[in-house]
Structures are given as C-alpha cells and as structure tokens.
Amino acid sequence: MMKNGGWGGKAADQDLSSISSKLESVSLPGDDAVSAVSSVSAYPVSAAGPGSTSYLSSGGTETSEEEDRLPQSEVSLMQKIVRTKLVTSKAEIEVLRQDPFSPLHSVKSFEALKLKPLLLKGVYEMGFNAPSKIQETALPILLADPPQNMIAQSQSGTGKTAAFVLAMLSRVNTSLNYPQVLCLSPTYELAIQTGEVAAKMGQFCDDIKIRYAVRGEELARNHRLTEHIIIGTPGKVLDWSTKYKFFDLSKIAVFVLDEADVMIATQGHQDQSFRIRNLVELPVLEL
C-alpha cells in the first residue's frame, strides 16, 4: 500500500488543500478565526468575503452564505479541522504553563515556588493553602531568575497584594543593611495595610526589616535607614530620599507601584512617582 509519497497521498493532499482554501475563504483567515470560534457570543467574527459577515451561533459554530453552499462532507471536515486546532492549541498552552521558562508558566502550590522555609511558613500561617488564580500565574514570573517586570490587574480580594508582598520579601538580601525594596501607595491607609500584610507574611523572618514612610513618621537629621523594605506614599518617600537623604534610591532593586492606575491618574502622585522611578538606577524589578 502506498503512503503519502504516492499518487494516493498526493490526491488526498490536493483535496485537503482545496478544502482548506475554501475554509480560509469562508471564515478562517488564520489563528484569529480560531480564537473567535472559541467564543460563544453572537458578535461578528471575520468577513468571509465582500459583502458577507460571519457570526457565531449560541453553540459556537460559524455560519455564512458561502458555507451553506458547500457540500456537507466538506463542511464536516472543516469543523473537524477547527476542533482539532482548538484542542491542539489548548494542549500547547497546558504544556507552556508547566514550562518554568514560559511566560504562561503557573504553579498550583506554594511549595513549587521554592520559597525560603520561614517565608513559606508565614504564607501558610496567613491561611493561604494554595495560590489564587492571579498568584499562580504572577508568582512564577515575579520570583523568576532573572526577575521579570509585571503589570497586574485584579479585583479586590483575589490575592494581588499578597502576590507582590511575597515577591518583595523574597527579593531581600538580609546581609545588606539598606533599603532594597520600595513600595509606593497612593494613601496612608493603603500603605499601612500593605505593611501589615508584609509583617504578617514575614513574621518568621526576623532578619527582614520594614519601615513606613508615611505622615507622622519622623526621623532625626543625618539618619540613615537600615531597613530592607520601605512602604510609603510618594511625597514622603521623595522627601526622605532626595531632601533628607535618609536612603539611596539608586540602590533599590524592587520597585512596586500599588494602585498604579490611581497613582498615574492623580497629578501630584504621577509627577512624584515618575521622579522616584527615574532616580532608581539599578536593573530593577517593577511591579
């Protein structure tokens, strides 16, 4: 029996090529079409040709005038190709999620992050049994070596603060007695809240020190901060770092802008945050 290299295989390839070309002309111009098919909404997908528009039915299959004119056997094969590509794409994504070097990498347990034992103990003490959705995707990126910058958006209560606080605590080098991590918050209350999460998560890491840079916190002139993590508001941080020289922004290795949309939308905070970021000189992990 002849394989694909013979006339039978060539004929099959020609038939498949012919059907594939029709498939493309109907509703599958490329990967975008496959993405559209995975949806179940009834919005227009891609144009099948001049004057025709394809839609998704409630069952998630495309219909168009040109498709209605195709033989049933070709329509069946087209649907099979689409389903196969969707299944293959899903399988590829799952493989990438398991690859530590992939941007899609995620974890299902805190043990998989290879945290310091005392930090892991603090995580469990807070009641976290397994990473939330945002944590399982964000933490492998934030804890990667070399570190990678990230912008994350999530609803309140989903574990976003715990994710970046865990990254902050993990990046501290306790053998260096100066600020290495800076977290900016738009308000006093939010800065205190973030600090409380950090203190609770790092409760067993006695060698990690945290300092608030918020209203009411005053230091003597010529004081030099030795705490590893600074959590504060932009105005206070700018005064402490540029006016009073309490710490050196150029040595900051992790820079967190909490509630970044609020910070950027508020004129005063925006200017101060940009000034602070521009003074951070080291290759920095930005969250």
JOBEL-V278752 format. One record per residue. N is the residue number from 1. RES is the residue in one letter. PHI is phi in degrees with one decimal (999 if undefined). Layout:
n = [N:N]
res = [RES:RES]
phi = [PHI:PHI]
//
This chain:
n = [1:2:3:4:5:6:7:8:9:10:11:12:13:14:15:16:17:18:19:20:21:22:23:24:25:26:27:28:29:30:31:32:33:34:35:36:37:38:39:40:41:42:43:44:45:46:47:48:49:50:51:52:53:54:55:56:57:58:59:60:61:62:63:64:65:66:67:68:69:70:71:72:73:74:75:76:77:78:79:80:81:82:83:84:85:86:87:88:89:90:91:92:93:94:95:96:97:98:99:100:101:102:103:104:105:106:107:108:109:110:111:112:113:114:115:116:117:118:119:120:121:122:123:124:125:126:127:128:129:130:131:132:133:134:135:136:137:138:139:140:141:142:143:144:145:146:147:148:149:150:151:152:153:154:155:156:157:158:159:160:161:162:163:164:165:166:167:168:169:170:171:172:173:174:175:176:177:178:179:180:181:182:183:184:185:186:187:188:189:190:191:192:193:194:195:196:197:198:199:200:201:202:203:204:205:206:207:208:209:210:211:212:213:214:215:216:217:218:219:220:221:222:223:224:225:226:227:228:229:230:231:232:233:234:235:236:237:238:239:240:241:242:243:244:245:246:247:248:249:250:251:252:253:254:255:256:257:258:259:260:261:262:263:264:265:266:267:268:269:270:271:272:273:274:275:276:277:278:279:280:281:282:283:284:285:286:287]
res = [M:M:K:N:G:G:W:G:G:K:A:A:D:Q:D:L:S:S:I:S:S:K:L:E:S:V:S:L:P:G:D:D:A:V:S:A:V:S:S:V:S:A:Y:P:V:S:A:A:G:P:G:S:T:S:Y:L:S:S:G:G:T:E:T:S:E:E:E:D:R:L:P:Q:S:E:V:S:L:M:Q:K:I:V:R:T:K:L:V:T:S:K:A:E:I:E:V:L:R:Q:D:P:F:S:P:L:H:S:V:K:S:F:E:A:L:K:L:K:P:L:L:L:K:G:V:Y:E:M:G:F:N:A:P:S:K:I:Q:E:T:A:L:P:I:L:L:A:D:P:P:Q:N:M:I:A:Q:S:Q:S:G:T:G:K:T:A:A:F:V:L:A:M:L:S:R:V:N:T:S:L:N:Y:P:Q:V:L:C:L:S:P:T:Y:E:L:A:I:Q:T:G:E:V:A:A:K:M:G:Q:F:C:D:D:I:K:I:R:Y:A:V:R:G:E:E:L:A:R:N:H:R:L:T:E:H:I:I:I:G:T:P:G:K:V:L:D:W:S:T:K:Y:K:F:F:D:L:S:K:I:A:V:F:V:L:D:E:A:D:V:M:I:A:T:Q:G:H:Q:D:Q:S:F:R:I:R:N:L:V:E:L:P:V:L:E:L]
phi = [999:-81.7:-89.4:-61.7:-73.0:-87.7:-67.7:-63.7:-65.5:-63.9:-63.3:-63.6:-62.9:-64.7:-62.1:-64.1:-63.6:-63.9:-67.2:-61.8:-66.0:-67.8:-58.2:-65.2:-72.2:-81.0:-158.0:-123.3:-72.1:166.5:-63.2:-61.7:-66.9:-63.1:-60.9:-66.0:-63.9:-69.5:-83.5:-121.6:-81.4:-106.9:-89.2:-59.5:-100.2:-113.5:-66.3:-81.1:170.0:-58.4:80.7:-123.6:-130.0:-97.2:-129.5:-100.4:-79.6:-63.4:-86.8:89.5:-109.0:-88.3:-134.8:-155.3:-61.6:-67.2:-64.4:-61.5:-87.7:-77.1:-59.4:-59.5:-65.1:-71.7:-61.5:-61.5:-67.2:-61.1:-63.5:-65.0:-62.1:-62.0:-61.6:-62.5:-66.7:-64.7:-64.1:-63.3:-62.4:-63.9:-64.1:-64.8:-64.2:-62.7:-64.4:-64.3:-64.0:-91.0:-87.3:-59.8:-96.3:-92.4:-63.0:-91.2:-60.6:-141.9:-127.7:-110.2:-145.4:-72.7:-61.6:-65.5:-82.9:55.9:-74.3:-62.0:-52.2:-69.4:-72.1:-61.5:-62.0:-65.9:-61.1:-68.6:-63.5:-78.6:97.6:-82.5:-91.6:-149.8:-62.4:-73.7:-57.3:-70.5:-68.6:-67.5:-94.2:-75.6:-61.9:-60.3:-74.0:-68.2:-100.6:-67.2:-129.1:-72.3:-66.8:-125.2:-71.4:-152.4:-117.5:-124.7:-129.7:-159.3:-69.1:-62.5:86.8:-97.7:97.0:-64.6:-61.5:-60.9:-65.8:-76.0:-66.4:-62.3:-65.5:-60.0:-65.1:-70.0:-90.3:-72.9:-103.9:-70.9:-78.8:-107.7:-96.6:-155.8:-61.7:-119.1:-125.9:-127.1:-120.4:-99.2:-123.2:-74.0:-135.3:-57.3:-61.2:-69.7:-62.8:-63.8:-60.9:-64.2:-62.8:-66.1:-63.3:-64.0:-65.2:-71.7:-67.8:-99.9:-62.0:-96.6:-98.4:-62.6:-86.2:-93.1:-110.1:-124.3:-131.6:-87.7:-117.0:-136.7:-58.1:92.3:-92.3:-123.9:-126.5:-70.3:-60.0:69.0:-71.0:-119.6:-71.4:-115.2:-68.0:-82.5:-122.9:-112.0:-123.0:-166.5:-97.1:-56.6:-62.4:-66.3:-62.8:-65.2:-61.6:-64.3:-90.5:-104.9:-82.6:-102.3:58.1:-72.8:-154.0:-105.3:-63.7:-69.2:-97.7:-70.0:-106.5:-131.1:-121.7:-114.3:-111.4:-77.0:50.1:-59.7:-63.8:-68.5:-61.4:-73.8:-78.1:-94.5:-55.0:-62.0:-64.3:-60.6:-61.5:-66.2:-64.0:-65.0:-62.2:-63.4:-61.6:-68.8:-87.9:-83.0:-101.0:-67.9:-57.6:-120.4:-84.6:-108.3:-123.5]
//
